[in-house]
């Protein structure tokens, strides 16, 4: 499942929990959203690290 899908699922759970008064569902929705956000951050950090390695390689090889 993509991070955007997981975030949307979390938003839906949170909203459903709020409407029905189900705190467990609301908290589960918030947890899904936090998980998606954390995964996005890890993916961004990985991409930035790859870009930094490529930059160093280019400088070392003169490309």
Short mmCIF file of the C-alpha atoms (twelve columns), coordinates in Angstrom:
data_MODEL
# 
_entry.id   MODEL 
# 
loop_
_atom_site.group_PDB 
_atom_site.id 
_atom_site.type_symbol 
_atom_site.label_atom_id 
_atom_site.label_alt_id 
_atom_site.label_comp_id 
_atom_site.label_asym_id 
_atom_site.label_seq_id 
_atom_site.Cartn_x 
_atom_site.Cartn_y 
_atom_site.Cartn_z 
_atom_site.pdbx_PDB_model_num 
ATOM 1  C CA . UNK A 1  0.000   0.000  0.000   1 
ATOM 2  C CA . UNK A 2  1.388   3.417  -0.876  1 
ATOM 3  C CA . UNK A 3  2.050   5.968  1.812   1 
ATOM 4  C CA . UNK A 4  -0.638  8.244  0.376   1 
ATOM 5  C CA . UNK A 5  -3.148  5.402  0.526   1 
ATOM 6  C CA . UNK A 6  -2.165  4.585  4.099   1 
ATOM 7  C CA . UNK A 7  -2.543  8.247  5.045   1 
ATOM 8  C CA . UNK A 8  -5.990  8.431  3.413   1 
ATOM 9  C CA . UNK A 9  -7.043  5.232  5.166   1 
ATOM 10 C CA . UNK A 10 -5.883  6.750  8.450   1 
ATOM 11 C CA . UNK A 11 -7.815  9.949  7.836   1 
ATOM 12 C CA . UNK A 12 -10.944 7.933  7.092   1 
ATOM 13 C CA . UNK A 13 -10.518 5.847  10.259  1 
ATOM 14 C CA . UNK A 14 -9.916  8.957  12.343  1 
ATOM 15 C CA . UNK A 15 -13.023 10.641 10.918  1 
ATOM 16 C CA . UNK A 16 -15.144 7.522  11.409  1 
ATOM 17 C CA . UNK A 17 -13.929 7.245  14.977  1 
ATOM 18 C CA . UNK A 18 -14.725 10.887 15.642  1 
ATOM 19 C CA . UNK A 19 -18.232 10.560 14.192  1 
ATOM 20 C CA . UNK A 20 -19.043 7.350  16.067  1 
ATOM 21 C CA . UNK A 21 -17.255 8.299  19.279  1 
ATOM 22 C CA . UNK A 22 -14.918 5.313  18.905  1 
ATOM 23 C CA . UNK A 23 -11.637 6.498  20.433  1 
ATOM 24 C CA . UNK A 24 -9.860  3.270  19.480  1 
ATOM 25 C CA . UNK A 25 -10.734 3.785  15.799  1 
ATOM 26 C CA . UNK A 26 -9.731  7.452  15.985  1 
ATOM 27 C CA . UNK A 27 -6.351  6.568  17.529  1 
ATOM 28 C CA . UNK A 28 -5.796  3.800  14.971  1 
ATOM 29 C CA . UNK A 29 -6.401  6.349  12.226  1 
ATOM 30 C CA . UNK A 30 -3.884  8.743  13.729  1 
ATOM 31 C CA . UNK A 31 -1.378  5.881  13.989  1 
ATOM 32 C CA . UNK A 32 -1.868  5.013  10.311  1 
ATOM 33 C CA . UNK A 33 -1.255  8.637  9.371   1 
ATOM 34 C CA . UNK A 34 1.874   8.818  11.532  1 
ATOM 35 C CA . UNK A 35 3.170   5.611  9.974   1 
ATOM 36 C CA . UNK A 36 2.677   6.973  6.463   1 
ATOM 37 C CA . UNK A 37 4.394   10.219 7.426   1 
ATOM 38 C CA . UNK A 38 7.367   8.370  8.908   1 
ATOM 39 C CA . UNK A 39 7.711   6.200  5.808   1 
ATOM 40 C CA . UNK A 40 7.679   9.324  3.626   1 
ATOM 41 C CA . UNK A 41 10.431  10.872 5.748   1 
ATOM 42 C CA . UNK A 42 12.591  7.745  5.488   1 
ATOM 43 C CA . UNK A 43 12.121  7.624  1.725   1 
ATOM 44 C CA . UNK A 44 13.057  11.315 1.396   1 
ATOM 45 C CA . UNK A 45 16.148  10.821 3.554   1 
ATOM 46 C CA . UNK A 46 17.199  7.839  1.455   1 
ATOM 47 C CA . UNK A 47 16.802  9.840  -1.747  1 
ATOM 48 C CA . UNK A 48 18.819  12.713 -0.298  1 
ATOM 49 C CA . UNK A 49 21.585  10.301 0.718   1 
ATOM 50 C CA . UNK A 50 21.652  8.806  -2.784  1 
ATOM 51 C CA . UNK A 51 21.866  12.299 -4.282  1 
ATOM 52 C CA . UNK A 52 24.725  13.208 -1.944  1 
ATOM 53 C CA . UNK A 53 26.643  10.051 -2.892  1 
ATOM 54 C CA . UNK A 54 26.119  10.801 -6.580  1 
ATOM 55 C CA . UNK A 55 27.394  14.352 -6.082  1 
ATOM 56 C CA . UNK A 56 30.543  13.102 -4.364  1 
ATOM 57 C CA . UNK A 57 31.107  10.489 -7.079  1 
ATOM 58 C CA . UNK A 58 30.746  13.154 -9.761  1 
ATOM 59 C CA . UNK A 59 33.285  15.381 -8.017  1 
ATOM 60 C CA . UNK A 60 35.754  12.529 -7.600  1 
ATOM 61 C CA . UNK A 61 35.465  11.351 -11.199 1 
ATOM 62 C CA . UNK A 62 35.294  14.848 -12.679 1 
ATOM 63 C CA . UNK A 63 31.935  14.238 -14.313 1 
# 
